[in-house]
Amino acid sequence: MALPRATVIDASPTLRDGLPFTGPWLLAPMEGVTDSCFRDLILERHDPRELGGAFTEFVRVLDRPLSPPEIQKHLREPRFPMPVGVQLMGADLEALAGSARSAVTAGARLVDLNFGCPAKGALRGCAGAAVLRDPSELERIVRVCHEAVGADVPVTAKIRAGYDDAELVEDLAAAAENGGAAMLTVHCRTRKESYQPEVDWSRIARAVEAVSIPVCGNGGIQRHADLERMRRETGCALVMVGQAALYDPWVFSGRTVDRREAAGFLLQYAEALMTDRASRRGAVARVKQLLRGWRAGGLIEGEADRASWLRETDGERFLERLATLAR
Ligand SMILES: Cc1cc2nc3c(=O)[nH]c(=O)nc-3n(C[C@H](O)[C@H](O)[C@H](O)COP(=O)(O)O)c2cc1C
């Protein structure tokens, strides 16, 4: 695949550190979005030297280890060279360790641990962002999973910069490293900051300074040029993109697409979801989720046009409108 000339490719930090990523930019785990339908559409549109990997949505681990088939439902068969990490979220050490082993049996090339989810359900179960209040607990969770899977499969950790504030970001980063994490992703917003638009990348730089494992910066990437800028400004080795990839799936390459290609992506997404047993109504709802912020291909011509897409309640007409534009 020919690469746009503007793309800067440097996969060396990841390859050097023994991580399976094929390039420096990563698709973030996103619950309700990054199932295999969405991931595969993004992966197939990118050169592995730019988009280096992706993750499942978080897989919640409660009080028993998940079985390999339970993990496989999220991972699916690999279709591209880029690795897909299985992300686990939980607080029960034994259940997490067993689930991490199941992830490896299911074919995961890396296991990621979620220490950032701000949802009440996660916090009540002392999982996700709740762990950010106690670096030693984070270290224990990373260690038990690292020991469970052995040296051949990297365990990575994804944190927010803190719970209420970012005071502990260095301690949290060091805890992940001490527990045996092979990479640390830092989402620079705290739990309290939720998904606020303002971001402070200096928190990523602080984590980079605090550890010797590769840090993946995350939070507030809006466009392709921001990827390299985050690396330059923070010293992070990799960059992870969440919301911007929902609204412009080509953000990793910076390629400009036309309306036909943009509509084609959304139509294929709906078709993939329906093939995967989603109802038409469910598939259209997922496409509308992307259209709320969609900016690729000039598909949305102003806010009135966006509202007209979102207002359409007839699923068949909605998909026909997309199909007409995709021809
Ligand atoms: C819809 C949605 C679902 C998310 N689900 C997860 C998840 O399952 N696991 C996780 O670690 N982070 C999750 N996140 C957080 C993202 O991975 C990412 O850290 C966050 O969106 C910040 O990156 P951004 O500013 O590029 O969006 C989610 C974010 C969104 C918007």
The ligand as an SDF file (V2000), in Angstrom:
LIG
                    3D

 31 33  0  0  0  0  0  0  0  0999 V2000
  -17.1840    5.3260   23.8250 C   0  0  0  0  0  0  0  0  0  0  0  0
  -15.9180    5.1210   24.6140 C   0  0  0  0  0  0  0  0  0  0  0  0
  -15.6700    3.9020   25.1920 C   0  0  0  0  0  0  0  0  0  0  0  0
  -14.4770    3.6680   25.8990 C   0  0  0  0  0  0  0  0  0  0  0  0
  -14.2190    2.4270   26.3950 N   0  0  0  0  0  0  0  0  0  0  0  0
  -13.0020    2.1700   26.9470 C   0  0  0  0  0  0  0  0  0  0  0  0
  -12.6150    0.8410   27.2900 C   0  0  0  0  0  0  0  0  0  0  0  0
  -13.3540   -0.1310   27.0960 O   0  0  0  0  0  0  0  0  0  0  0  0
  -11.3830    0.6770   27.8550 N   0  0  0  0  0  0  0  0  0  0  0  0
  -10.5240    1.7210   28.0640 C   0  0  0  0  0  0  0  0  0  0  0  0
   -9.4110    1.5260   28.5670 O   0  0  0  0  0  0  0  0  0  0  0  0
  -10.8520    2.9700   27.7130 N   0  0  0  0  0  0  0  0  0  0  0  0
  -12.0420    3.2150   27.1440 C   0  0  0  0  0  0  0  0  0  0  0  0
  -12.3320    4.4750   26.7050 N   0  0  0  0  0  0  0  0  0  0  0  0
  -11.3090    5.5190   26.8040 C   0  0  0  0  0  0  0  0  0  0  0  0
  -10.4510    5.5690   25.5250 C   0  0  0  0  0  0  0  0  0  0  0  0
   -9.7510    4.3800   25.3440 O   0  0  0  0  0  0  0  0  0  0  0  0
   -9.4500    6.7380   25.5940 C   0  0  0  0  0  0  0  0  0  0  0  0
   -8.5870    6.5310   26.6740 O   0  0  0  0  0  0  0  0  0  0  0  0
  -10.1420    8.0890   25.7790 C   0  0  0  0  0  0  0  0  0  0  0  0
  -11.2280    8.2140   24.8830 O   0  0  0  0  0  0  0  0  0  0  0  0
   -9.1550    9.2320   25.5840 C   0  0  0  0  0  0  0  0  0  0  0  0
   -8.6520    9.2680   24.2730 O   0  0  0  0  0  0  0  0  0  0  0  0
   -9.2100   10.3360   23.1880 P   0  0  0  0  0  0  0  0  0  0  0  0
   -9.1040   11.6970   23.8240 O   0  0  0  0  0  0  0  0  0  0  0  0
   -8.3480   10.1110   21.9840 O   0  0  0  0  0  0  0  0  0  0  0  0
  -10.6530    9.9580   22.9610 O   0  0  0  0  0  0  0  0  0  0  0  0
  -13.5390    4.7260   26.0390 C   0  0  0  0  0  0  0  0  0  0  0  0
  -13.8040    5.9660   25.4540 C   0  0  0  0  0  0  0  0  0  0  0  0
  -14.9630    6.1680   24.7380 C   0  0  0  0  0  0  0  0  0  0  0  0
  -15.1900    7.5130   24.1120 C   0  0  0  0  0  0  0  0  0  0  0  0
  1  2  1  0
  2  3  1  0
  2 30  2  0
  3  4  2  0
  4  5  1  0
  4 28  1  0
  5  6  2  0
  6  7  1  0
  6 13  1  0
  7  8  2  0
  7  9  1  0
  9 10  1  0
 10 11  2  0
 10 12  1  0
 12 13  2  0
 13 14  1  0
 14 15  1  0
 14 28  1  0
 15 16  1  0
 16 17  1  0
 16 18  1  0
 18 19  1  0
 18 20  1  0
 20 21  1  0
 20 22  1  0
 22 23  1  0
 23 24  1  0
 24 25  2  0
 24 26  1  0
 24 27  1  0
 28 29  2  0
 29 30  1  0
 30 31  1  0
M  END
$$$$
